[in-house]
Amino acid sequence: MFEHFFQCPHCWEEISMLLDPSVSNQKYIEDCEICCNPIELTISFHSQELVGFSVNDID
């Protein structure tokens, strides 16, 4: 697990999230820890390295 920082697409605050590199392709929804709005995360790892990370608002 490692910490990754990014900007919330709703409130634009910088937030952090722990990412698990043991699963190479991930897509899930979590709430922003600041504004509580849902964020869709798409994450990709290759050989335990983060190669793709995107966040989208759910509206």
N, CA, C and O atoms as a GROMACS GRO file, in nm:
protein
  236
    1MET      N    1   0.085  -0.118   0.000
    1MET     CA    2   0.000   0.000   0.000
    1MET      C    3   0.089   0.124   0.000
    1MET      O    4   0.193   0.128   0.065
    2PHE      N    5   0.045   0.223  -0.074
    2PHE     CA    6   0.115   0.350  -0.068
    2PHE      C    7   0.016   0.464  -0.082
    2PHE      O    8  -0.094   0.446  -0.136
    3GLU      N    9   0.054   0.580  -0.033
    3GLU     CA   10  -0.034   0.697  -0.032
    3GLU      C   11  -0.019   0.775  -0.162
    3GLU      O   12   0.092   0.800  -0.209
    4HIS      N   13  -0.134   0.812  -0.220
    4HIS     CA   14  -0.135   0.890  -0.344
    4HIS      C   15  -0.221   1.015  -0.321
    4HIS      O   16  -0.332   1.006  -0.268
    5PHE      N   17  -0.170   1.131  -0.360
    5PHE     CA   18  -0.240   1.258  -0.344
    5PHE      C   19  -0.301   1.301  -0.477
    5PHE      O   20  -0.238   1.285  -0.582
    6PHE      N   21  -0.423   1.355  -0.472
    6PHE     CA   22  -0.490   1.404  -0.593
    6PHE      C   23  -0.593   1.509  -0.554
    6PHE      O   24  -0.622   1.529  -0.436
    7GLN      N   25  -0.648   1.575  -0.654
    7GLN     CA   26  -0.744   1.683  -0.631
    7GLN      C   27  -0.887   1.631  -0.654
    7GLN      O   28  -0.914   1.566  -0.755
    8CYS      N   29  -0.975   1.660  -0.560
    8CYS     CA   30  -1.115   1.620  -0.572
    8CYS      C   31  -1.179   1.697  -0.689
    8CYS      O   32  -1.162   1.818  -0.698
    9PRO      N   33  -1.251   1.629  -0.778
    9PRO     CA   34  -1.316   1.698  -0.890
    9PRO      C   35  -1.439   1.779  -0.849
    9PRO      O   36  -1.495   1.851  -0.931
   10HIS      N   37  -1.481   1.769  -0.723
   10HIS     CA   38  -1.596   1.846  -0.674
   10HIS      C   39  -1.553   1.972  -0.601
   10HIS      O   40  -1.592   2.083  -0.638
   11CYS      N   41  -1.471   1.955  -0.496
   11CYS     CA   42  -1.435   2.069  -0.411
   11CYS      C   43  -1.294   2.123  -0.440
   11CYS      O   44  -1.256   2.227  -0.387
   12TRP      N   45  -1.217   2.054  -0.524
   12TRP     CA   46  -1.083   2.093  -0.566
   12TRP      C   47  -0.979   2.089  -0.454
   12TRP      O   48  -0.867   2.138  -0.471
   13GLU      N   49  -1.015   2.032  -0.340
   13GLU     CA   50  -0.919   2.016  -0.231
   13GLU      C   51  -0.828   1.897  -0.260
   13GLU      O   52  -0.869   1.800  -0.324
   14GLU      N   53  -0.704   1.906  -0.213
   14GLU     CA   54  -0.613   1.794  -0.227
   14GLU      C   55  -0.645   1.691  -0.120
   14GLU      O   56  -0.654   1.724  -0.002
   15ILE      N   57  -0.664   1.567  -0.161
   15ILE     CA   58  -0.691   1.459  -0.068
   15ILE      C   59  -0.593   1.346  -0.097
   15ILE      O   60  -0.528   1.344  -0.202
   16SER      N   61  -0.583   1.253  -0.005
   16SER     CA   62  -0.494   1.140  -0.025
   16SER      C   63  -0.572   1.010  -0.007
   16SER      O   64  -0.676   1.006   0.058
   17MET      N   65  -0.518   0.906  -0.067
   17MET     CA   66  -0.582   0.776  -0.059
   17MET      C   67  -0.473   0.670  -0.059
   17MET      O   68  -0.371   0.684  -0.126
   18LEU      N   69  -0.496   0.564   0.015
   18LEU     CA   70  -0.404   0.451   0.013
   18LEU      C   71  -0.441   0.359  -0.104
   18LEU      O   72  -0.556   0.317  -0.116
   19LEU      N   73  -0.344   0.330  -0.188
   19LEU     CA   74  -0.366   0.245  -0.305
   19LEU      C   75  -0.299   0.110  -0.285
   19LEU      O   76  -0.190   0.101  -0.227
   20ASP      N   77  -0.365   0.005  -0.334
   20ASP     CA   78  -0.314  -0.131  -0.320
   20ASP      C   79  -0.262  -0.179  -0.456
   20ASP      O   80  -0.343  -0.206  -0.545
   21PRO      N   81  -0.132  -0.191  -0.473
   21PRO     CA   82  -0.077  -0.233  -0.602
   21PRO      C   83  -0.090  -0.383  -0.630
   21PRO      O   84  -0.048  -0.429  -0.737
   22SER      N   85  -0.147  -0.461  -0.538
   22SER     CA   86  -0.160  -0.605  -0.562
   22SER      C   87  -0.269  -0.639  -0.663
   22SER      O   88  -0.274  -0.751  -0.713
   23VAL      N   89  -0.357  -0.542  -0.694
   23VAL     CA   90  -0.461  -0.560  -0.796
   23VAL      C   91  -0.426  -0.466  -0.911
   23VAL      O   92  -0.426  -0.344  -0.894
   24SER      N   93  -0.396  -0.522  -1.031
   24SER     CA   94  -0.343  -0.439  -1.139
   24SER      C   95  -0.441  -0.340  -1.198
   24SER      O   96  -0.400  -0.230  -1.234
   25ASN      N   97  -0.567  -0.373  -1.211
   25ASN     CA   98  -0.666  -0.280  -1.266
   25ASN      C   99  -0.783  -0.268  -1.168
   25ASN      O  100  -0.844  -0.367  -1.130
   26GLN      N  101  -0.812  -0.143  -1.130
   26GLN     CA  102  -0.916  -0.119  -1.030
   26GLN      C  103  -1.007  -0.006  -1.077
   26GLN      O  104  -0.962   0.090  -1.140
   27LYS      N  105  -1.134  -0.019  -1.045
   27LYS     CA  106  -1.231   0.088  -1.071
   27LYS      C  107  -1.336   0.081  -0.962
   27LYS      O  108  -1.402  -0.022  -0.944
   28TYR      N  109  -1.351   0.189  -0.888
   28TYR     CA  110  -1.448   0.190  -0.779
   28TYR      C  111  -1.487   0.333  -0.745
   28TYR      O  112  -1.429   0.429  -0.797
   29ILE      N  113  -1.586   0.346  -0.657
   29ILE     CA  114  -1.638   0.476  -0.616
   29ILE      C  115  -1.614   0.493  -0.467
   29ILE      O  116  -1.644   0.404  -0.387
   30GLU      N  117  -1.560   0.608  -0.430
   30GLU     CA  118  -1.542   0.645  -0.290
   30GLU      C  119  -1.587   0.788  -0.271
   30GLU      O  120  -1.587   0.866  -0.366
   31ASP      N  121  -1.625   0.822  -0.150
   31ASP     CA  122  -1.663   0.960  -0.119
   31ASP      C  123  -1.539   1.041  -0.084
   31ASP      O  124  -1.446   0.992  -0.020
   32CYS      N  125  -1.539   1.167  -0.126
   32CYS     CA  126  -1.432   1.260  -0.089
   32CYS      C  127  -1.434   1.277   0.062
   32CYS      O  128  -1.541   1.293   0.121
   33GLU      N  129  -1.316   1.274   0.124
   33GLU     CA  130  -1.310   1.289   0.270
   33GLU      C  131  -1.336   1.432   0.315
   33GLU      O  132  -1.356   1.456   0.434
   34ILE      N  133  -1.335   1.529   0.222
   34ILE     CA  134  -1.360   1.669   0.256
   34ILE      C  135  -1.508   1.705   0.233
   34ILE      O  136  -1.576   1.749   0.325
   35CYS      N  137  -1.556   1.686   0.108
   35CYS     CA  138  -1.691   1.732   0.074
   35CYS      C  139  -1.796   1.620   0.070
   35CYS      O  140  -1.915   1.647   0.056
   36CYS      N  141  -1.753   1.495   0.083
   36CYS     CA  142  -1.840   1.376   0.088
   36CYS      C  143  -1.910   1.345  -0.045
   36CYS      O  144  -2.000   1.260  -0.046
   37ASN      N  145  -1.873   1.409  -0.154
   37ASN     CA  146  -1.932   1.376  -0.284
   37ASN      C  147  -1.862   1.253  -0.341
   37ASN      O  148  -1.744   1.230  -0.313
   38PRO      N  149  -1.936   1.172  -0.421
   38PRO     CA  150  -1.876   1.050  -0.476
   38PRO      C  151  -1.777   1.080  -0.588
   38PRO      O  152  -1.797   1.169  -0.671
   39ILE      N  153  -1.670   1.001  -0.588
   39ILE     CA  154  -1.564   1.012  -0.688
   39ILE      C  155  -1.543   0.873  -0.747
   39ILE      O  156  -1.529   0.775  -0.674
   40GLU      N  157  -1.540   0.865  -0.880
   40GLU     CA  158  -1.507   0.739  -0.947
   40GLU      C  159  -1.356   0.736  -0.972
   40GLU      O  160  -1.301   0.826  -1.036
   41LEU      N  161  -1.291   0.633  -0.921
   41LEU     CA  162  -1.146   0.618  -0.936
   41LEU      C  163  -1.117   0.504  -1.032
   41LEU      O  164  -1.177   0.397  -1.023
   42THR      N  165  -1.024   0.527  -1.124
   42THR     CA  166  -0.975   0.424  -1.215
   42THR      C  167  -0.824   0.420  -1.197
   42THR      O  168  -0.755   0.520  -1.220
   43ILE      N  169  -0.773   0.304  -1.157
   43ILE     CA  170  -0.633   0.292  -1.118
   43ILE      C  171  -0.572   0.171  -1.189
   43ILE      O  172  -0.634   0.065  -1.198
   44SER      N  173  -0.449   0.189  -1.239
   44SER     CA  174  -0.378   0.079  -1.306
   44SER      C  175  -0.236   0.069  -1.252
   44SER      O  176  -0.168   0.170  -1.232
   45PHE      N  177  -0.193  -0.053  -1.228
   45PHE     CA  178  -0.057  -0.082  -1.185
   45PHE      C  179   0.007  -0.180  -1.283
   45PHE      O  180  -0.061  -0.264  -1.341
   46HIS      N  181   0.137  -0.168  -1.300
   46HIS     CA  182   0.215  -0.265  -1.377
   46HIS      C  183   0.343  -0.290  -1.298
   46HIS      O  184   0.419  -0.197  -1.271
   47SER      N  185   0.368  -0.416  -1.263
   47SER     CA  186   0.486  -0.453  -1.182
   47SER      C  187   0.496  -0.369  -1.055
   47SER      O  188   0.602  -0.317  -1.021
   48GLN      N  189   0.382  -0.356  -0.987
   48GLN     CA  190   0.374  -0.282  -0.860
   48GLN      C  191   0.396  -0.132  -0.873
   48GLN      O  192   0.409  -0.063  -0.772
   49GLU      N  193   0.401  -0.079  -0.996
   49GLU     CA  194   0.418   0.064  -1.021
   49GLU      C  195   0.287   0.123  -1.071
   49GLU      O  196   0.220   0.063  -1.155
   50LEU      N  197   0.250   0.240  -1.021
   50LEU     CA  198   0.129   0.309  -1.065
   50LEU      C  199   0.152   0.363  -1.207
   50LEU      O  200   0.242   0.444  -1.229
   51VAL      N  201   0.070   0.316  -1.302
   51VAL     CA  202   0.085   0.361  -1.441
   51VAL      C  203  -0.036   0.439  -1.490
   51VAL      O  204  -0.030   0.503  -1.595
   52GLY      N  205  -0.146   0.435  -1.417
   52GLY     CA  206  -0.266   0.511  -1.455
   52GLY      C  207  -0.349   0.544  -1.334
   52GLY      O  208  -0.373   0.459  -1.248
   53PHE      N  209  -0.394   0.669  -1.328
   53PHE     CA  210  -0.479   0.713  -1.218
   53PHE      C  211  -0.570   0.824  -1.270
   53PHE      O  212  -0.521   0.927  -1.317
   54SER      N  213  -0.701   0.804  -1.260
   54SER     CA  214  -0.793   0.911  -1.299
   54SER      C  215  -0.909   0.915  -1.202
   54SER      O  216  -0.950   0.813  -1.146
   55VAL      N  217  -0.962   1.036  -1.182
   55VAL     CA  218  -1.078   1.056  -1.097
   55VAL      C  219  -1.183   1.131  -1.177
   55VAL      O  220  -1.150   1.222  -1.254
   56ASN      N  221  -1.308   1.094  -1.159
   56ASN     CA  222  -1.420   1.161  -1.224
   56ASN      C  223  -1.529   1.184  -1.122
   56ASN      O  224  -1.550   1.104  -1.032
   57ASP      N  225  -1.600   1.296  -1.139
   57ASP     CA  226  -1.714   1.320  -1.051
   57ASP      C  227  -1.831   1.236  -1.100
   57ASP      O  228  -1.839   1.200  -1.217
   58ILE      N  229  -1.920   1.204  -1.009
   58ILE     CA  230  -2.040   1.125  -1.039
   58ILE      C  231  -2.159   1.219  -1.033
   58ILE      O  232  -2.212   1.246  -0.926
   59ASP      N  233  -2.201   1.267  -1.148
   59ASP     CA  234  -2.319   1.356  -1.155
   59ASP      C  235  -2.404   1.323  -1.274
   59ASP      O  236  -2.507   1.387  -1.296
   0.00000   0.00000   0.00000
